[in-house]
C-alpha cells in the first residue's frame, strides 16, 4: 500500500502533500453542504431538513453543556461551533478513505495540528479564567511534583496526537493487507480474472474500521477536548 507524499511541487521548492489536498476537499465539501442546508431557515421550522439540523445542534449543545457546564456558551461562546466543526472534519477525514482518498487522519501532521489547537485552547481558557495563577497548578499538590506535572503537560498533546493516528492508521494497514491477500487468493482460482473476493469480504471490516472506529475516535477526541478545557477553567 503506497501513497504519494507530494502531489504538487512549485518551482521554488514549495510542496503540497496529498493530505493537504484531501483536507481542502473535505473543508470545501463541508462549507458547500452547510451553505445549502442553512439557506431559507425560518424561525419556526417547517422542513424536515431544518428540523434535523436543529435536532443535531440541540444534541451537540446538550453534550457540550453536560461536560462543560450550563454557562459554557457565556464563558466560551466559540466552543460549541469548534467542537461541532472538529467532530465533522474528524469523521469526514476517516470516511473519505472509502472513496479512494488518503485519510488525513493517517498522517500524524493532521492529528498533531488538532492536538496543538486543543492544547492552545486549554492554556488560553485557563489563563483567561484564572490569569497567570493558572500555572500555579503545576506546583500542586506539592512543589516537589513540578517535574511530573510538566511531563504530564507534554504527554497531553502526544496522547491526543497518537491515539487517533494509531487507531486509524492501524485499520488502514490491516485493510490494505487484507486486500492484497484476497487478490492473491483470487489469482489462485482458475479461469477467474476478477478479484471477486475483494468485493464482499472487506465490507464488514470497512464498517468497523472506517465507520465505527472513525466515529468513535472522533467522539473520544472531542470528549477529551471538552474535559481538558473544562478542567482548566474550573
N, C-alpha and C positions, 0 to 999 in steps of 0.2 A: 504494500500500500504506500504509494508515493504521492506527495503533494508538492506543487510548485510554490516555492517560498516567495519568490519575487515575480510578479507578472507585468509590472510596468517599471521601466528604468529610463530616467531622463538623462540628458547629455551631461549635466553637472554631477552625475553620480547618485542623485536622489532616487530612491526606490520606494515602490508601494507594494506591499505584500498582498497575498490573496486574502488574508484575514481582514485587512482594512477594507478591501473592495466588498467582501461579503458583509461586513458591518455596515457599510454605506448602503448596501442594498436593503438590509433589514431596516435601517433607520428611515430610508425613503419609503419603504412599504408601510411602515407604521404611521408615518406622517400622512401619507395619502389616504390610508384607511381611516385614520382619525378625522381627517378633513371631511370625508364623505359621510361618515357616521354621525358627525356632530352638526351637520347643516340642518337648518329648519327645526331646531329644537324649540319646544313650546313649554310654557310654564306648567301646563297640565298635559302630561304625556298621552298621546293618542295612538302612536305607532308602536308596534312590537319592538322595533329596534331601540327606540328611546327608553322603553320600559326595561329592556335587558341591560342597556347601558347604565341606567340609574340603579338597577339592582346590583350590578358589578361594582359601581362606585360606592354604594352604601356598604356592601360587604367588605370592600377594601378599607373604608373609613372605620368600620367596626373592628376590623383586625388591627389597624394601627392604634386606635384608641384603647383596645383591650390590652395591648402590650406596652403602650407608652403613656397612658393616662388620658382622661377626657379633655384636658386642656392642651393637648399636643398641637391642635390647629392654631391656638392662640400663641403658644410659645414658638412653634416651628411650623409656620404656615406652608412651607415648601416640602415638608416631609411626606405628605400624602402623595403629591404628584411624583416625587422622587422614587418612593417605594413602588408605585404603580408602573412607572416607566422602567425601572430596573427589572422588575419581575417580567414585564412583557418582552423586553430586549433579551433577557436571560433565556426565557422559554423559546423565543424565536431563534436564538442563536443555537440552541440544542436541536430544534426541529428542522432547521434548514438543511441539515445533513441528509434528510430523507429526499431532498430534491437534487442531490448530487453535488452540493456545495460543501466546502470545508467549514465545519462548525467553528466559529470564533472561540468557543469555549475550549477547544482542543489546543489553543495557543495560550501559553502561560502569560503572554503580554496582556491579553484581554482580561483574564481573571485578576492579574496583578493591578491593572488600572482600576477595576471595580473595587478591589480591596483598599487601594490607596485613597480613592474618593471617600469610601466609608470611613477610613481612619481619620482623614482630614475633617469629615463631618463630626466625628466623635470629639476631636480636640476643639473644634470651633464651637460646638454647642456647649461643651464642658466649660471652656473659658468664658463664653458668653453668659452662662448661668452662674458661675462661681468666681469669675475673674482669675487672676494669676494663682489664687489659692487652690485652683483645681489640681495643680501639680503637687500640692502637699499630700495628695493621696498616695504618692509614691513612697512616702515615709510611714505609711500606716500598715499594720498596727504598731510596728516599732521601727525606728530608723534603720536597724540592722538588716531589715528586709528590702532595703533600697535596691541592691543589685538584682534580687529576684523579681522585684516589681518592674525594673527596667527590662529584664529579659522577657517578662510576660507581655510588655508593650510591643516588643519586636516580634514576639510569637504570634500576636493577633493578626497582623496583615499576612504573615506567612501561612497561618492556618486558613484564613479566608481565601487566599490565593490557590493553595494546592488542593483543598478539599473538592471544589467543583472541577478543577482542572484534571485531577487524577481520576475522578469518577467518570467524567465524560470521555476523556482520552482512553481510559481502560475499556469502556464499552465500544468505542470506535475501533480499537485494535482487535478486540475479540470478534467483532462483526467482519472486519477485513480478513482475518484468518479463516473465519467460517466460510466466507465466500470463496476463498482460494481452495479450501478443502472440498466444497461442493462442486466447484468447477473441475477439480481433479477427479472426483468420483464420477461425475457425469461423463468425463472423457473416457472412462474405462468401459462404459456401456456401448456395445457395438451399434452401428447404424444410427447413432444419435449425435447430431452436430450442435444441438442447442443445450446449454447447461440448465436443463429444466428444474433441477433440484434447487437452484438459486431463486426460483420464482415463488416457492411456497414455504420451505422450511425456515428461512430467516424472518418471516413475518411476525411470529410471536416474540422473537428476540428483539426485533425493532420496536415493538410496542413497549417492551420493558426498558431497553437501554435508551431509546430516543424519546419516547413519550413519558413513561412513568418516572424513570430516573432523572430525565431532564427537568420535568416539572418539580420533582422532589428536591433536587439540588437548588433550583431557583427559589423554592419556598424556604428552604433552610437558610439560604444566604440572606434573604430579606428579613427573616426572623432574627438572625444573629445581628444584623444591622440595627434593627429596632431595639433589641435588648441592650446592645453596647451603647447606643446613643442615649437610651433612657437611663442607664446606669450612670452615664457621665453627667447627666443633668440633675440627678437626684441630690 
